[in-house]
């Protein structure tokens, strides 16, 4: 390519695969791979910078599968979501919601990103998109959106649909609001369960009360309890086989005394493939009970924190508590779930006793 005429100027070759547009002074890379030629605007008028960008574009082109490099964002999103069928429904829904918003997003002009090539999505575009998407939600939810974007583009890079990962350097810039999270006391747990069981107008009050009893007595999450099958409960060995829905990790927890009678009753006469609990969510019953009793708005996770905190307060090794939660790293349990209860705080503070007189 010696000179390519245009309406206002010409492209002048200045180095290997590098051309300068005579009118504006902007540099372009002309790259060829497997018989396909690509021209890239390097967005610079500095020769040294242009050479660096040319080399980066060349590496990116080599890393990209040439048969897939023209794949649009919409096309890859469809394929990607189909490959995530093993994820929990809630997680799949989040992926679909975030990626659908990304396809509709218009970085500039009137053309949505979904109609353009995957390689056209830059870090700056993703940064603006994530800032816009996360501005009206909590920091925690915004981080979940960011996790989706990172996973999506990481897989696209691994699949050689794109030559570099534009989401690699994205970070959540907002700081989460710090607030004291109230952990229910034993008496409060008992009162909430009793209030749910005594709801006269509820047809599922006993089911909901049993479900919450299991959460508080086994220290497991809502998803694990909702998917528990009779075959997972081994009364003879005194253990339950659990599969963590979010991570797909299997682990075993003992049948604690507080829930043994409950499990005997709920598995009696049922087939191995039957679910132990017929309810999947008790948010409304829980909210009504807390409001009626004048308690804080406890959630499913509050009762899991109750279990973990009581286990740690009783002196149980954090490594054991982590294993019972299906976590390999006890630091995760200590960081995310556990807080010092008021009773334990008073008990330990009383040990700080010395005379300054």
N, C-alpha and C positions, 0 to 999 in steps of 0.2 A: 504494500500500500504506500505509494509515493506521495500522491496528493489526491485528496478527495474533495471535489468542489462542492460548495453549498451556496446558498443565496448570498451570504455575507462574508465568507472566509474559507480558509482551507485548513486541512489537517496536515501538520508538518511532523515528520518522524524525527524524534530527538534521541531515542535510544531503543533498545530491543523491546518490542511490544508497547512502546510508549510514544504518544503523539500529543502535539500541542495545537490547540485551535487558535489560528492566527488572530482572529478578531477579539476574542476575550482573554486569551492567554491561559485558558483552563487546560488541564492535562487529562488525557483519556488513555486507558489501557485497552489494547486490542489483543485479546487472548484467543488461542485456538487449541482445542482439545478434541481428539477423536473426530476430526473433520468438521467440528462445530466452532463457529467463530462468535465471539462475544465482545462487545464494546462496553466499557464501563467508565462512567464519569467519575473521576477520582476526587472531585470537589476541592481542588487546590490549584494554585498558580505557582507554587514553589516546586522546583525540580527535585530537590532532595526528598521532600515529602511525597511527591508523586511517585518516585522510585520505590519508596517503602510501601506505599499503598498498592502499587502495581504488584509487588512481590506477594503482599498479603492476599490480594485478589486471585493471584495465580495459585497460591496454596489452597485457598478456599475452593477454587474450581477443581483442583485435583482431588480434594477430599469429597467432592459431591458426585453422586451417581448421575451420570449424564442423561440417563433415561428417565430420571425422576426430578431433575433440577427445575423443570417447568411446571411441576405440580403446584396447583393453587392451594391457598390456605384452606378453603372449603373442602377440597378433595381430600387433603390429608387429615383434616379434623374428622371427617366421616369415617375414614379407615381407622383412625386412632381410637375413636370412641367405640367402634365395633370390637377392637382388641381388648377393651377394658371391661368386658362382660363379667369377669370374675370379681370385680370390686363390689363392695356393699352398695345397696341402692342409694343411700344418702350421698356416698362419695361419688358415684357415677352421675348423680343429679348435679352435684357441685361442678364436676368437670364439664358437663354439658352446658351449664349456665354460663360459666366463665368463657368457654371457647366460643359459644354462640355470640356473646357480647363482643368478643375479639373480632369475629368475622364481620359484625355489623359496624365496627368502629371505623370512622373515616379520619385517617391521619391528616390528609390534606385533600382539598377538593371535594368531589361528590362520590368518589369511588370507594366502596367499603373494602377493608383489608381482605375479606373473604374471596374477592374476585381477582386478587393479585397473587403473584408467585410467593411461595414461602420465603424465598431468599430476599424479598423486598422488605421484610419485617426487620427493623433495626432495634438496637437497644434503646435508643431515644424514643422511638415510637411506642415500645412496650412500657417504658417508664411513664410516658404521658398517659397511656391507656390505663395502667395500673393505678396511677394517682387519681384519675377520673373515676374508675370503678370503685376504689376503696374509700373515697372521700366521705361517703354517707354511711359507712358501716364501722363496726368496732375494729380496733387494731388486730384483735385475734382473727376476725373474719377476713380482714385485708391480707393477713399473712397466709391464710388458707388459699385465697385467690392467687397469691404469689407462688405458693407451692404447686398449684395446678399449672401455671405458666412455665415454671422451671421444669417440671416433669415433661410437659408437652414438647418443649423445644429441645430438651436433653435427648428425648427419644427420636425426634426428627433428625438431630445431628448424628445419633448412632445409626439411624437408617440411611444416612447419606443423602437425605432430601435437601439439607442445607449444609453449607461448608463451614459455618461457625455457629456458635450458640449465642443468640442475642440476649437471652435471659440470664446468662451466666453471672453478670455483675449486678443484677437487680437486688435491691435491699429494701426492707420496710423502714422508712425513716421516722415514722411516728413512734412515740413511746407509749406503752400501755398504761392506762390509768391504774394507779395502785389503790386498792381498797381492802379493808379488812373483811375477809371471807369467813362468815360465821359457820362453824361446824356444829351440827345438831348434837345435843347431849343425849345420853341414853334415855332419860325420861322423855325428852322431846320425840325421839324416834318411836318410843312406845305409844305416846299420845297420838302421834300422827297416824300410825297404823290402826289404832283403835278408832280414830275419827273416820278413817276411810271405811273400815269394816262396818261402822254403824250408820253409814249413809243410807237412809231409808228409801230414797227415790232412785238409787242406782242398782241396776241389774247385775253389774259386774263388781260390786263392792268387795266381795270375798276374794275374787280373783285378783283385784288390784292390791288388796291388803297382803295377800300371799306373795305377790310379785315384789312388793316393797320390802317385805320381811326377808326375802331371799337376797335382794340387793344389799341390805344392811348387814345381813348375817353371813354372806359369802364374800362381800367386798368386790363384786363383779359389776361390769357395766350393763347398761340397758340392752345393748345388742346381744351380748353373750347370754343373758337371761332369756331374752325373747326367742333365741334360736336353740335353747337347750332341749335335747330329746331325752326320752326315757332311757334309751340305750346308753346315754352318756353318764347316767347315774349308776354307780356300783355300790349298792348298800352293803354288800358282803365285805368288800374291801374298804369301804368307808371313804370313797373318793369320787370325784367328778372329773370327767375329761372335758376340757374346754378348748374351743378354737377361737382365738382373738380375731374378730371380724375385720378389724382395721389392718392387721398385719398378717393374718392367715397363719399365725403361730399357734401350735397346739401345746397345751400344758395341763398339769393335773393339780387340783386343789382338794384338800381334805373335806369331808362332810363334817362341818363343825357342829357341836352339840346344839347350838341355837337354831339350826335349820334341819336337823335330822328328822324329827317328827313331821315337819312340813313336807320333806321330800318323800317320806314313806307314804304319807296321805296322798300326795299329788301324783305319785307313780303307780299306785295300787290299781290293778285291773286294766292298765293301759298297755297298748302294743309298744314294742321297742321304738317304732318310728313315730309315735305320737309325741307331740310337744308337751313338756311339763307344764308350761303356762300358756293359757289361751289368749291372754292379753299381750299386746306388744308395747303399749305406751300408757302411762297413767298420769300424764302431765296435768290434766284437768282435775282429776281426783286429788292429786297431791296439792295443787294450787288452792282448791277449795278447803282442804283440811288445814293448811297453813294459815289461810285467811281467817277461818273460823276460830282457830286456837290463838291467833295473834302472834304467830311465829314469823320469822323471816321467810322469804320466798325460796324455800329449799327446792333443789332439783334432784334428779337421779344421781348426779355426780356428788351431791352433798352427802348422800348416804354411803357412797363408796369412800369418800374422804373420812366419814365417820369411822368406818371399819379400819381403814389403814392407820388413822391417827390413834385409835384405841390399841391397835396391835403394836405400834411403835412406843406408845406411852407405857405399855405393859412390859417393855424391855425386850420385845422380840427383835432378833437380829434383822437389820434392814435388808440383808441379802436374802433372808428367808421371806420377808414380806414382798420383796421384788419378785422372787420366784413364784410366789402364790398369785401374783398379778400378771404373770406371763412376761415379765421384763428381765432381761439379762443384766442390766445395769441398775444397781440399787440407787444410784444418784438420781435417776429419773423419778423414782418414787418419792425420794426426799424433796426433790425440787418442785415437782408438779402437784403431787397429791397431799403431802403431809404438812400439817401445821401443828404447832404446839397448842394443845387444848388448855382452856383456862384452869382446869383442875390440876393438870400436870405442871403447869407454869407455877401455880401457887405452891405445890408440893416441893418442886425443885428450888424455888426461890427461898423457901423456909430453911434450906440447907446453908444459905449464905448467912451465917450467924457468927459474929465475932465482936469483941469488945474493943472500943476505941478510947475508953476512959483511962 
